[in-house]
Amino acid sequence: MTGYGIENLRAEISKLLSSSKQAKLDTSFLYIDRSFNLKGIGTTITGTLRGKKLSVGDNLYLYPECEECRIKSIQNHHKSVEEIDAGSRTALNLKTGEKTKAERGMLLAEKDSKLILHGREFLIRVDEIFTAGGKMKNHVEVELALGSAHAIGALHFNQFDKSLARLSLEKKLACRWNQNAVLIRHGGSEILASCRVLAAFEIYKRVEFKEAFEVYRDRELPSIDAYEFQVKGFCDNPKIKTEELSGDKKEIAEYSNLRFKKQKLDEWQTKILQTAKNSQAGFTLEEVDIPVSTKIKQTIFKKLCSENKLENSGHIYKEKGRGDQDISKNARTILNLAKKAGFAGIEVDKLKVPQARKEVRDLIKLGKLVCLENYLHYHKEFYDKTVDKLLAKFKKGDRFSIADAREATGLSRKYVLPILNLLEKDKLLRRDGNERVVL
């Protein structure tokens, strides 16, 4: 050994480390090198711990199967210890389910960690190609090696960003987000490329992969939180810094302690406002189909109301400035029919009016019709007259039967029963056996 070239080697290693795209290791994970069962002890695994330390009693998952386990004891250099630090070789004795099988290549990590990816379908970024000419064939069969795991799969490059590819594996694997891996020629004769795993899916779904490709196309993301932000379109965790969500602050819109991806927020707002424009009688939160929770949807609606683009009355939202006079010709026809029908009411399924059910729903939202039961509806004027007749005969605390209600209103059971049910719902009556009590 002469030592010639050592300084150059050190310089190259330092250069590689300084340019590394590795993410922060803020989760514990360990690839299983060996696994064995000892009589009276149970499942024992060995490997090198990365990320954060582990302690006796910690509850973890065995990925990719997401099997729960607990650390019973820890050994390091043939000594029992209570905890083990990252970077250490260790043997862990685990308490697992009866059918749980720990094998080489499986990943031991924190439960439900968003940093852990697992599945058969990987989205990878190829960082460097080592073949002659620096090119790889598309749709070629390769072997993937990451940690102590290994699997055969087919590689499919993205047509727009050639550094991105879908790797379809023969078996499920698990890894940490942005983890380095190696692509090997099938058979092991040559290392083809280095890569990183950016997303994983249980099965191939074209829409999901298309979205993931678009998120990573021609750019690097600072964290797994940034990937989730790009896919979901919002972040409701105030602990995550804005710079961890995007390198471009211009693509983030903030409102009410939430951060939105501006492009997606604009799409959702456009869809909501288009619904408002097309709705003559207003609409509810549930009528707008956007892929967010009710809480997030309420925030977007609140924002549009504060900007005077929407207005709401109770749970009904309308385009700002739109009045009841904007109802359609068909709705006016139904309203006139209901008024002519008087106390007989109208049955929607018997109306010969185009889109009768939709028009009736709108008239109910506007408070112009009242749904008694199923398809039976009253004009609001006649419903109010019926209620006034009934309550005028009984004072607070009075009890009355269905027969008494029929006598007071002059209506049959067909109408009286649903009207009494509506009054119960409005807290004007309560049921006590076969009688009603005025509240």
C-alpha positions as a LaTeX table, in Angstrom:
\begin{tabular}{lrrr}
\hline
Residue & $x$ (\AA) & $y$ (\AA) & $z$ (\AA) \\
\hline
Met1 & 0.00 & 0.00 & 0.00 \\
Thr2 & 1.56 & 3.29 & $-1.11$ \\
Gly3 & $-1.27$ & 5.65 & $-0.21$ \\
Tyr4 & $-1.24$ & 7.08 & $-3.70$ \\
Gly5 & $-4.60$ & 8.62 & $-4.65$ \\
Ile6 & $-6.08$ & 8.45 & $-1.12$ \\
Glu7 & $-6.57$ & 12.22 & $-0.95$ \\
Asn8 & $-8.35$ & 12.18 & $-4.31$ \\
Leu9 & $-10.58$ & 9.37 & $-3.05$ \\
Arg10 & $-11.44$ & 11.31 & 0.11 \\
Ala11 & $-12.25$ & 14.38 & $-1.95$ \\
Glu12 & $-14.59$ & 12.37 & $-4.19$ \\
Ile13 & $-16.33$ & 10.80 & $-1.18$ \\
Ser14 & $-16.81$ & 14.25 & 0.41 \\
Lys15 & $-18.18$ & 15.56 & $-2.88$ \\
Leu16 & $-20.70$ & 12.72 & $-3.12$ \\
Leu17 & $-21.81$ & 13.16 & 0.50 \\
Ser18 & $-22.27$ & 16.92 & 0.13 \\
Ser19 & $-24.42$ & 16.46 & $-2.98$ \\
Ser20 & $-26.52$ & 13.66 & $-1.48$ \\
Lys21 & $-30.29$ & 14.07 & $-1.92$ \\
Gln22 & $-31.08$ & 12.01 & 1.20 \\
Ala23 & $-33.97$ & 13.18 & 3.33 \\
Lys24 & $-33.77$ & 13.70 & 7.09 \\
Leu25 & $-33.89$ & 10.35 & 8.89 \\
Asp26 & $-36.58$ & 11.31 & 11.43 \\
Thr27 & $-38.10$ & 7.85 & 11.68 \\
Ser28 & $-36.66$ & 4.57 & 12.97 \\
Phe29 & $-36.18$ & 1.79 & 10.44 \\
Leu30 & $-34.14$ & $-1.36$ & 10.13 \\
Tyr31 & $-33.78$ & $-3.81$ & 7.25 \\
Ile32 & $-33.72$ & $-7.43$ & 8.39 \\
Asp33 & $-30.44$ & $-9.19$ & 7.54 \\
Arg34 & $-31.26$ & $-12.41$ & 9.32 \\
Ser35 & $-34.31$ & $-13.82$ & 11.08 \\
Phe36 & $-34.52$ & $-16.93$ & 13.20 \\
Asn37 & $-36.65$ & $-18.51$ & 15.93 \\
Leu38 & $-35.14$ & $-19.77$ & 19.17 \\
Lys39 & $-37.04$ & $-22.17$ & 21.40 \\
Gly40 & $-38.47$ & $-20.33$ & 24.39 \\
Ile41 & $-37.41$ & $-16.93$ & 23.02 \\
Gly42 & $-39.33$ & $-16.51$ & 19.76 \\
Thr43 & $-38.55$ & $-14.38$ & 16.72 \\
Thr44 & $-35.14$ & $-12.69$ & 16.66 \\
Ile45 & $-33.92$ & $-10.44$ & 13.86 \\
Thr46 & $-30.62$ & $-8.72$ & 13.13 \\
Gly47 & $-29.80$ & $-5.59$ & 11.18 \\
Thr48 & $-28.43$ & $-2.04$ & 11.29 \\
Leu49 & $-30.68$ & 0.62 & 12.80 \\
Arg50 & $-31.14$ & 3.88 & 10.88 \\
Gly51 & $-32.95$ & 7.09 & 11.76 \\
Lys52 & $-33.84$ & 7.32 & 15.45 \\
Lys53 & $-33.11$ & 5.12 & 18.45 \\
Leu54 & $-35.30$ & 2.19 & 19.54 \\
Ser55 & $-36.17$ & 1.03 & 23.07 \\
Val56 & $-37.49$ & $-2.12$ & 24.71 \\
Gly57 & $-41.29$ & $-2.02$ & 24.60 \\
Asp58 & $-41.54$ & $-0.01$ & 21.38 \\
Asn59 & $-44.43$ & $-1.04$ & 19.12 \\
Leu60 & $-43.46$ & $-1.26$ & 15.45 \\
Tyr61 & $-44.61$ & $-2.62$ & 12.08 \\
Leu62 & $-43.03$ & $-5.23$ & 9.89 \\
Tyr63 & $-43.37$ & $-3.88$ & 6.35 \\
Pro64 & $-44.49$ & $-4.47$ & 3.61 \\
Glu65 & $-47.17$ & $-6.62$ & 5.29 \\
Cys66 & $-47.85$ & $-4.04$ & 8.06 \\
Glu67 & $-47.74$ & $-6.72$ & 10.77 \\
Glu68 & $-47.63$ & $-5.36$ & 14.32 \\
Cys69 & $-44.82$ & $-6.36$ & 16.65 \\
Arg70 & $-43.20$ & $-5.25$ & 19.92 \\
Ile71 & $-39.57$ & $-5.22$ & 21.01 \\
Lys72 & $-39.09$ & $-7.66$ & 23.93 \\
Ser73 & $-35.32$ & $-7.30$ & 24.26 \\
Ile74 & $-32.33$ & $-5.70$ & 22.51 \\
Gln75 & $-28.76$ & $-6.94$ & 22.13 \\
Asn76 & $-25.72$ & $-4.99$ & 20.96 \\
His77 & $-22.27$ & $-6.64$ & 20.76 \\
His78 & $-23.57$ & $-9.65$ & 22.73 \\
Lys79 & $-24.85$ & $-7.45$ & 25.59 \\
Ser80 & $-28.46$ & $-6.81$ & 26.57 \\
Val81 & $-29.39$ & $-3.13$ & 26.47 \\
Glu82 & $-32.58$ & $-1.13$ & 27.06 \\
Glu83 & $-32.20$ & 1.02 & 23.95 \\
Ile84 & $-30.13$ & 1.17 & 20.79 \\
Asp85 & $-28.92$ & 4.23 & 18.87 \\
Ala86 & $-29.09$ & 4.77 & 15.11 \\
Gly87 & $-26.10$ & 3.44 & 13.18 \\
Ser88 & $-25.66$ & 0.42 & 15.47 \\
Arg89 & $-25.74$ & $-3.25$ & 14.57 \\
Thr90 & $-28.32$ & $-4.94$ & 16.75 \\
Ala91 & $-30.35$ & $-8.08$ & 17.43 \\
Leu92 & $-33.98$ & $-7.56$ & 18.40 \\
Asn93 & $-36.21$ & $-10.14$ & 20.03 \\
Leu94 & $-39.77$ & $-9.45$ & 18.84 \\
Lys95 & $-43.23$ & $-10.36$ & 20.03 \\
Thr96 & $-45.21$ & $-11.03$ & 16.85 \\
Gly97 & $-48.52$ & $-12.57$ & 15.83 \\
Glu98 & $-48.74$ & $-16.35$ & 15.47 \\
Lys99 & $-48.86$ & $-16.15$ & 11.68 \\
Thr100 & $-46.34$ & $-13.33$ & 11.30 \\
Lys101 & $-43.20$ & $-14.38$ & 9.44 \\
Ala102 & $-40.14$ & $-12.12$ & 9.63 \\
Glu103 & $-37.82$ & $-12.57$ & 6.63 \\
Arg104 & $-34.66$ & $-11.05$ & 5.20 \\
Gly105 & $-35.48$ & $-7.91$ & 3.26 \\
Met106 & $-38.47$ & $-6.93$ & 5.38 \\
Leu107 & $-38.41$ & $-3.49$ & 6.97 \\
Leu108 & $-38.97$ & $-2.87$ & 10.68 \\
Ala109 & $-40.22$ & 0.68 & 11.22 \\
Glu110 & $-42.57$ & 2.92 & 13.19 \\
Lys111 & $-46.29$ & 2.23 & 12.91 \\
Asp112 & $-48.13$ & 4.18 & 10.19 \\
Ser113 & $-45.11$ & 6.34 & 9.39 \\
Lys114 & $-45.78$ & 8.45 & 6.30 \\
Leu115 & $-42.07$ & 8.18 & 5.45 \\
Ile116 & $-42.36$ & 4.43 & 4.85 \\
Leu117 & $-43.41$ & 3.40 & 1.34 \\
His118 & $-44.55$ & $-0.11$ & 0.47 \\
Gly119 & $-46.18$ & $-1.95$ & $-2.41$ \\
Arg120 & $-45.48$ & $-3.66$ & $-5.75$ \\
Glu121 & $-45.50$ & $-0.52$ & $-7.89$ \\
Phe122 & $-42.68$ & 1.98 & $-7.32$ \\
Leu123 & $-42.14$ & 5.40 & $-8.82$ \\
Ile124 & $-38.38$ & 5.93 & $-8.97$ \\
Arg125 & $-35.97$ & 8.60 & $-10.12$ \\
Val126 & $-32.93$ & 7.26 & $-11.96$ \\
Asp127 & $-29.99$ & 9.41 & $-10.81$ \\
Glu128 & $-27.10$ & 7.91 & $-12.75$ \\
Ile129 & $-26.85$ & 5.30 & $-15.49$ \\
Phe130 & $-23.64$ & 3.24 & $-15.56$ \\
Thr131 & $-24.08$ & 1.41 & $-18.88$ \\
Ala132 & $-22.02$ & 2.17 & $-21.98$ \\
Gly133 & $-23.44$ & 5.24 & $-23.67$ \\
Gly134 & $-25.37$ & 6.20 & $-20.50$ \\
Lys135 & $-28.66$ & 4.82 & $-21.80$ \\
Met136 & $-31.10$ & 2.11 & $-20.72$ \\
Lys137 & $-33.76$ & 0.31 & $-22.70$ \\
Asn138 & $-37.40$ & 0.99 & $-21.88$ \\
His139 & $-39.73$ & $-1.78$ & $-20.62$ \\
Val140 & $-36.69$ & $-3.88$ & $-19.66$ \\
Glu141 & $-36.63$ & $-6.50$ & $-16.88$ \\
Val142 & $-34.29$ & $-5.53$ & $-14.03$ \\
Glu143 & $-33.48$ & $-6.43$ & $-10.44$ \\
Leu144 & $-33.93$ & $-3.89$ & $-7.64$ \\
Ala145 & $-31.69$ & $-3.93$ & $-4.57$ \\
Leu146 & $-32.41$ & $-1.66$ & $-1.61$ \\
Gly147 & $-31.37$ & $-2.27$ & 1.98 \\
Ser148 & $-31.29$ & $-6.06$ & 2.33 \\
Ala149 & $-34.32$ & $-6.40$ & 0.03 \\
His150 & $-34.25$ & $-7.65$ & $-3.54$ \\
Ala151 & $-36.89$ & $-8.12$ & $-6.23$ \\
Ile152 & $-37.30$ & $-8.57$ & $-9.97$ \\
Gly153 & $-39.39$ & $-6.06$ & $-11.90$ \\
Ala154 & $-40.11$ & $-4.33$ & $-15.20$ \\
Leu155 & $-38.89$ & $-0.76$ & $-15.75$ \\
His156 & $-41.08$ & 1.72 & $-17.67$ \\
Phe157 & $-39.67$ & 5.23 & $-18.24$ \\
Asn158 & $-41.87$ & 8.32 & $-18.25$ \\
Gln159 & $-42.21$ & 9.83 & $-21.73$ \\
Phe160 & $-41.77$ & 13.44 & $-20.55$ \\
Asp161 & $-39.16$ & 13.21 & $-17.79$ \\
Lys162 & $-36.78$ & 10.38 & $-18.68$ \\
Ser163 & $-35.31$ & 10.35 & $-15.18$ \\
Leu164 & $-38.66$ & 9.12 & $-13.79$ \\
Ala165 & $-39.86$ & 5.55 & $-14.19$ \\
Arg166 & $-42.46$ & 3.08 & $-12.97$ \\
Leu167 & $-40.93$ & $-0.08$ & $-11.55$ \\
Ser168 & $-43.46$ & $-2.92$ & $-11.47$ \\
Leu169 & $-42.18$ & $-5.59$ & $-9.05$ \\
Glu170 & $-43.01$ & $-9.28$ & $-8.76$ \\
Lys171 & $-43.38$ & $-8.97$ & $-4.99$ \\
Lys172 & $-44.07$ & $-6.26$ & $-2.44$ \\
Leu173 & $-41.15$ & $-4.35$ & $-0.93$ \\
Ala174 & $-40.84$ & $-1.53$ & 1.60 \\
Cys175 & $-38.44$ & 1.37 & 1.96 \\
Arg176 & $-38.12$ & 4.91 & 3.26 \\
Trp177 & $-39.19$ & 7.82 & 1.06 \\
Asn178 & $-36.35$ & 9.01 & $-1.21$ \\
Gln179 & $-34.23$ & 5.96 & $-0.29$ \\
Asn180 & $-31.31$ & 5.09 & $-2.53$ \\
Ala181 & $-31.47$ & 1.84 & $-4.47$ \\
Val182 & $-29.62$ & 0.06 & $-7.26$ \\
Leu183 & $-30.92$ & $-1.33$ & $-10.55$ \\
Ile184 & $-29.12$ & $-4.49$ & $-11.70$ \\
Arg185 & $-29.31$ & $-6.32$ & $-15.01$ \\
His186 & $-31.51$ & $-9.40$ & $-14.65$ \\
Gly187 & $-29.15$ & $-12.22$ & $-13.73$ \\
Gly188 & $-26.79$ & $-9.95$ & $-11.80$ \\
Ser189 & $-24.10$ & $-9.48$ & $-14.46$ \\
Glu190 & $-24.04$ & $-5.66$ & $-14.33$ \\
Ile191 & $-25.10$ & $-2.69$ & $-12.20$ \\
Leu192 & $-27.23$ & $-0.58$ & $-14.51$ \\
Ala193 & $-28.11$ & 2.53 & $-12.51$ \\
Ser194 & $-28.59$ & 4.19 & $-9.15$ \\
Cys195 & $-32.05$ & 5.45 & $-8.24$ \\
Arg196 & $-34.31$ & 6.72 & $-5.46$ \\
Val197 & $-37.81$ & 5.58 & $-4.52$ \\
Leu198 & $-40.28$ & 8.49 & $-4.50$ \\
Ala199 & $-43.70$ & 6.79 & $-4.23$ \\
Ala200 & $-45.19$ & 3.32 & $-3.88$ \\
Phe201 & $-48.59$ & 1.79 & $-4.62$ \\
Glu202 & $-50.16$ & $-1.59$ & $-3.92$ \\
Ile203 & $-51.33$ & $-1.99$ & $-7.52$ \\
Tyr204 & $-50.94$ & $-0.05$ & $-10.75$ \\
Lys205 & $-53.57$ & 2.64 & $-11.23$ \\
Arg206 & $-53.03$ & 4.82 & $-14.25$ \\
Val207 & $-54.60$ & 7.96 & $-12.76$ \\
Glu208 & $-52.54$ & 7.75 & $-9.54$ \\
Phe209 & $-49.29$ & 7.23 & $-11.41$ \\
Lys210 & $-50.05$ & 10.02 & $-13.85$ \\
Glu211 & $-50.57$ & 12.40 & $-10.93$ \\
Ala212 & $-47.38$ & 11.23 & $-9.18$ \\
Phe213 & $-45.38$ & 11.64 & $-12.40$ \\
Glu214 & $-46.72$ & 15.19 & $-12.77$ \\
Val215 & $-45.78$ & 16.04 & $-9.17$ \\
Tyr216 & $-42.15$ & 14.94 & $-9.63$ \\
Arg217 & $-41.73$ & 15.94 & $-13.27$ \\
Asp218 & $-38.57$ & 18.04 & $-13.79$ \\
Arg219 & $-38.14$ & 18.84 & $-10.10$ \\
Glu220 & $-37.06$ & 17.57 & $-6.70$ \\
Leu221 & $-39.31$ & 17.87 & $-3.64$ \\
Pro222 & $-37.90$ & 18.86 & $-0.24$ \\
Ser223 & $-39.88$ & 16.31 & 1.80 \\
Ile224 & $-42.60$ & 13.66 & 1.83 \\
Asp225 & $-44.85$ & 16.44 & 3.14 \\
Ala226 & $-44.26$ & 18.29 & $-0.13$ \\
Tyr227 & $-45.37$ & 15.24 & $-2.10$ \\
Glu228 & $-48.55$ & 14.87 & $-0.02$ \\
Phe229 & $-49.19$ & 18.61 & $-0.37$ \\
Gln230 & $-48.88$ & 18.43 & $-4.16$ \\
Val231 & $-51.18$ & 15.40 & $-4.36$ \\
Lys232 & $-53.83$ & 16.47 & $-1.82$ \\
Gly233 & $-53.68$ & 20.17 & $-2.64$ \\
Phe234 & $-53.59$ & 21.40 & 0.95 \\
Cys235 & $-51.76$ & 21.12 & 4.27 \\
Asp236 & $-53.60$ & 21.41 & 7.58 \\
Asn237 & $-50.60$ & 20.71 & 9.82 \\
Pro238 & $-49.26$ & 24.03 & 11.21 \\
Lys239 & $-46.05$ & 22.34 & 12.40 \\
Ile240 & $-44.85$ & 21.80 & 8.83 \\
Lys241 & $-42.87$ & 24.77 & 7.56 \\
Thr242 & $-43.88$ & 26.37 & 4.27 \\
Glu243 & $-40.44$ & 25.75 & 2.76 \\
Glu244 & $-40.93$ & 22.02 & 3.41 \\
Leu245 & $-44.04$ & 22.07 & 1.19 \\
Ser246 & $-42.65$ & 23.83 & $-1.87$ \\
Gly247 & $-39.57$ & 25.59 & $-3.12$ \\
Asp248 & $-41.82$ & 28.19 & $-4.76$ \\
Lys249 & $-43.90$ & 30.24 & $-2.33$ \\
Lys250 & $-45.94$ & 31.62 & $-5.24$ \\
Glu251 & $-47.70$ & 28.27 & $-5.66$ \\
Ile252 & $-49.01$ & 28.37 & $-2.06$ \\
Ala253 & $-52.16$ & 30.23 & $-0.96$ \\
Glu254 & $-52.88$ & 30.63 & 2.76 \\
Tyr255 & $-56.29$ & 31.02 & 4.36 \\
Ser256 & $-57.57$ & 30.35 & 7.89 \\
Asn257 & $-54.46$ & 28.48 & 9.10 \\
Leu258 & $-54.52$ & 26.25 & 6.02 \\
Arg259 & $-52.10$ & 26.23 & 3.12 \\
Phe260 & $-53.41$ & 25.34 & $-0.32$ \\
Lys261 & $-51.69$ & 24.52 & $-3.57$ \\
Lys262 & $-52.85$ & 27.55 & $-5.54$ \\
Gln263 & $-53.52$ & 25.61 & $-8.75$ \\
Lys264 & $-55.79$ & 23.08 & $-7.02$ \\
Leu265 & $-57.52$ & 25.74 & $-4.94$ \\
Asp266 & $-58.32$ & 27.68 & $-8.12$ \\
Glu267 & $-59.74$ & 24.49 & $-9.71$ \\
Trp268 & $-61.92$ & 23.75 & $-6.67$ \\
Gln269 & $-63.17$ & 27.35 & $-6.41$ \\
Thr270 & $-64.03$ & 27.37 & $-10.12$ \\
Lys271 & $-66.01$ & 24.15 & $-9.70$ \\
Ile272 & $-67.90$ & 25.55 & $-6.68$ \\
Leu273 & $-68.73$ & 28.82 & $-8.44$ \\
Gln274 & $-69.87$ & 26.95 & $-11.55$ \\
Thr275 & $-72.19$ & 24.87 & $-9.36$ \\
Ala276 & $-73.52$ & 28.10 & $-7.85$ \\
Lys277 & $-74.11$ & 29.55 & $-11.30$ \\
Asn278 & $-76.02$ & 26.46 & $-12.44$ \\
Ser279 & $-78.10$ & 26.19 & $-9.27$ \\
Gln280 & $-81.26$ & 28.31 & $-9.26$ \\
Ala281 & $-82.10$ & 27.54 & $-5.63$ \\
Gly282 & $-78.71$ & 27.22 & $-4.03$ \\
Phe283 & $-76.78$ & 24.11 & $-3.09$ \\
Thr284 & $-75.20$ & 22.34 & $-0.12$ \\
Leu285 & $-71.61$ & 21.39 & 0.65 \\
Glu286 & $-72.40$ & 17.78 & $-0.20$ \\
Glu287 & $-73.52$ & 18.66 & $-3.73$ \\
Val288 & $-70.02$ & 19.79 & $-4.72$ \\
Asp289 & $-67.71$ & 16.87 & $-5.45$ \\
Ile290 & $-64.14$ & 17.88 & $-4.66$ \\
Pro291 & $-61.63$ & 15.42 & $-3.09$ \\
Val292 & $-61.28$ & 17.02 & 0.36 \\
Ser293 & $-62.81$ & 16.50 & 3.80 \\
Thr294 & $-65.89$ & 18.41 & 4.94 \\
Lys295 & $-63.71$ & 20.60 & 7.18 \\
Ile296 & $-61.48$ & 21.68 & 4.28 \\
Lys297 & $-64.49$ & 22.18 & 2.02 \\
Gln298 & $-66.13$ & 24.42 & 4.64 \\
Thr299 & $-62.97$ & 26.55 & 4.73 \\
Ile300 & $-63.04$ & 27.03 & 0.95 \\
Phe301 & $-66.75$ & 27.97 & 1.06 \\
Lys302 & $-66.04$ & 30.41 & 3.90 \\
Lys303 & $-63.29$ & 32.00 & 1.82 \\
Leu304 & $-65.64$ & 32.46 & $-1.17$ \\
Cys305 & $-68.30$ & 34.00 & 1.10 \\
Ser306 & $-65.74$ & 36.42 & 2.57 \\
Glu307 & $-64.83$ & 37.45 & $-0.98$ \\
Asn308 & $-68.53$ & 38.13 & $-1.76$ \\
Lys309 & $-68.65$ & 35.42 & $-4.40$ \\
Leu310 & $-71.09$ & 33.24 & $-2.41$ \\
Glu311 & $-73.69$ & 33.86 & 0.26 \\
Asn312 & $-75.28$ & 31.34 & 2.57 \\
Ser313 & $-78.45$ & 30.90 & 4.56 \\
Gly314 & $-78.10$ & 28.03 & 6.99 \\
His315 & $-76.65$ & 25.13 & 5.04 \\
Ile316 & $-77.71$ & 26.49 & 1.63 \\
Tyr317 & $-75.21$ & 28.44 & $-0.50$ \\
Lys318 & $-76.03$ & 30.72 & $-3.44$ \\
Glu319 & $-74.20$ & 32.88 & $-5.92$ \\
Lys320 & $-73.88$ & 36.32 & $-4.36$ \\
Gly321 & $-76.72$ & 38.63 & $-5.40$ \\
Arg322 & $-78.87$ & 35.92 & $-6.94$ \\
Gly323 & $-82.54$ & 36.26 & $-5.97$ \\
Asp324 & $-85.51$ & 33.89 & $-5.84$ \\
Gln325 & $-86.87$ & 35.46 & $-9.01$ \\
Asp326 & $-84.26$ & 33.51 & $-10.96$ \\
Ile327 & $-86.22$ & 30.22 & $-10.77$ \\
Ser328 & $-86.83$ & 28.42 & $-14.05$ \\
Lys329 & $-90.01$ & 28.29 & $-16.11$ \\
Asn330 & $-90.55$ & 24.63 & $-15.12$ \\
Ala331 & $-90.18$ & 25.50 & $-11.43$ \\
Arg332 & $-92.80$ & 28.25 & $-11.78$ \\
Thr333 & $-95.16$ & 25.77 & $-13.46$ \\
Ile334 & $-94.79$ & 23.32 & $-10.55$ \\
Leu335 & $-95.28$ & 26.10 & $-8.01$ \\
Asn336 & $-98.51$ & 27.19 & $-9.73$ \\
Leu337 & $-99.74$ & 23.57 & $-9.82$ \\
Ala338 & $-99.05$ & 23.20 & $-6.10$ \\
Lys339 & $-100.93$ & 26.40 & $-5.32$ \\
Lys340 & $-103.93$ & 25.29 & $-7.42$ \\
Ala341 & $-103.92$ & 21.88 & $-5.72$ \\
Gly342 & $-104.29$ & 23.58 & $-2.35$ \\
Phe343 & $-104.71$ & 21.16 & 0.59 \\
Ala344 & $-104.66$ & 18.17 & $-1.80$ \\
Gly345 & $-100.99$ & 18.80 & $-2.53$ \\
Ile346 & $-99.04$ & 17.45 & $-5.53$ \\
Glu347 & $-97.26$ & 14.16 & $-6.14$ \\
Val348 & $-93.98$ & 14.64 & $-8.00$ \\
Asp349 & $-94.05$ & 11.33 & $-9.89$ \\
Lys350 & $-97.39$ & 12.31 & $-11.42$ \\
Leu351 & $-96.24$ & 15.70 & $-12.71$ \\
Lys352 & $-95.78$ & 16.01 & $-16.47$ \\
Val353 & $-93.05$ & 18.61 & $-16.20$ \\
Pro354 & $-89.46$ & 18.11 & $-17.47$ \\
Gln355 & $-86.94$ & 17.42 & $-14.68$ \\
Ala356 & $-89.73$ & 17.63 & $-12.12$ \\
Arg357 & $-87.77$ & 16.06 & $-9.26$ \\
Lys358 & $-84.83$ & 18.44 & $-9.66$ \\
Glu359 & $-87.13$ & 21.45 & $-9.86$ \\
Val360 & $-89.03$ & 20.31 & $-6.76$ \\
Arg361 & $-85.77$ & 19.89 & $-4.81$ \\
Asp362 & $-84.83$ & 23.44 & $-5.74$ \\
Leu363 & $-88.22$ & 24.79 & $-4.68$ \\
Ile364 & $-87.86$ & 23.03 & $-1.31$ \\
Lys365 & $-84.45$ & 24.69 & $-0.82$ \\
Leu366 & $-86.07$ & 28.06 & $-1.60$ \\
Gly367 & $-88.75$ & 27.38 & 1.00 \\
Lys368 & $-91.56$ & 27.52 & $-1.54$ \\
Leu369 & $-92.57$ & 23.86 & $-1.30$ \\
Val370 & $-92.72$ & 21.52 & 1.70 \\
Cys371 & $-92.10$ & 17.79 & 1.34 \\
Leu372 & $-94.66$ & 15.98 & 3.47 \\
Glu373 & $-93.62$ & 12.44 & 2.63 \\
Asn374 & $-91.89$ & 10.73 & $-0.28$ \\
Tyr375 & $-93.39$ & 12.36 & $-3.41$ \\
Leu376 & $-96.21$ & 14.27 & $-1.63$ \\
His377 & $-95.63$ & 18.05 & $-1.46$ \\
Tyr378 & $-97.51$ & 21.14 & $-0.27$ \\
His379 & $-97.21$ & 24.73 & $-1.38$ \\
Lys380 & $-95.64$ & 26.56 & 1.59 \\
Glu381 & $-98.69$ & 28.84 & 1.90 \\
Phe382 & $-101.05$ & 25.88 & 2.39 \\
Tyr383 & $-98.66$ & 24.08 & 4.74 \\
Asp384 & $-98.52$ & 27.18 & 6.97 \\
Lys385 & $-102.33$ & 27.46 & 6.93 \\
Thr386 & $-102.62$ & 23.81 & 8.01 \\
Val387 & $-100.15$ & 24.28 & 10.87 \\
Asp388 & $-101.93$ & 27.47 & 11.99 \\
Lys389 & $-105.29$ & 25.64 & 12.04 \\
Leu390 & $-103.87$ & 22.84 & 14.15 \\
Leu391 & $-101.94$ & 24.92 & 16.68 \\
Ala392 & $-104.77$ & 27.46 & 17.03 \\
Lys393 & $-106.95$ & 24.77 & 18.61 \\
Phe394 & $-104.38$ & 23.60 & 21.19 \\
Lys395 & $-102.26$ & 25.57 & 23.62 \\
Lys396 & $-98.86$ & 24.72 & 25.10 \\
Gly397 & $-98.96$ & 21.48 & 27.10 \\
Asp398 & $-102.19$ & 20.22 & 25.50 \\
Arg399 & $-102.42$ & 16.63 & 24.33 \\
Phe400 & $-104.29$ & 15.51 & 21.26 \\
Ser401 & $-104.78$ & 12.38 & 19.17 \\
Ile402 & $-104.56$ & 11.85 & 15.43 \\
Ala403 & $-108.34$ & 11.94 & 15.30 \\
Asp404 & $-108.26$ & 15.37 & 17.02 \\
Ala405 & $-105.71$ & 16.57 & 14.45 \\
Arg406 & $-107.87$ & 15.35 & 11.58 \\
Glu407 & $-110.87$ & 17.18 & 12.99 \\
Ala408 & $-108.86$ & 20.39 & 13.50 \\
Thr409 & $-107.42$ & 20.43 & 9.98 \\
Gly410 & $-110.11$ & 18.66 & 8.01 \\
Leu411 & $-107.46$ & 16.41 & 6.43 \\
Ser412 & $-107.12$ & 12.61 & 6.16 \\
Arg413 & $-104.39$ & 10.51 & 7.81 \\
Lys414 & $-102.48$ & 10.60 & 4.50 \\
Tyr415 & $-101.74$ & 14.28 & 5.18 \\
Val416 & $-102.02$ & 14.55 & 8.96 \\
Leu417 & $-99.37$ & 11.96 & 9.87 \\
Pro418 & $-96.50$ & 13.45 & 7.81 \\
Ile419 & $-97.44$ & 16.98 & 8.96 \\
Leu420 & $-97.30$ & 15.87 & 12.61 \\
Asn421 & $-93.92$ & 14.24 & 11.95 \\
Leu422 & $-92.58$ & 17.51 & 10.49 \\
Leu423 & $-93.84$ & 19.44 & 13.52 \\
Glu424 & $-92.04$ & 16.97 & 15.80 \\
Lys425 & $-88.86$ & 17.52 & 13.78 \\
Asp426 & $-89.29$ & 21.30 & 14.18 \\
Lys427 & $-89.68$ & 20.84 & 17.98 \\
Leu428 & $-93.24$ & 22.20 & 17.98 \\
Leu429 & $-94.68$ & 18.86 & 19.15 \\
Arg430 & $-93.47$ & 15.75 & 20.86 \\
Arg431 & $-94.91$ & 12.25 & 20.74 \\
Asp432 & $-96.15$ & 10.54 & 23.89 \\
Gly433 & $-97.53$ & 7.12 & 23.03 \\
Asn434 & $-100.36$ & 7.61 & 20.52 \\
Glu435 & $-100.79$ & 11.26 & 21.46 \\
Arg436 & $-98.93$ & 14.48 & 20.63 \\
Val437 & $-98.01$ & 17.16 & 23.17 \\
Val438 & $-97.76$ & 20.84 & 22.17 \\
Leu439 & $-94.40$ & 22.35 & 23.16 \\
\hline
\end{tabular}
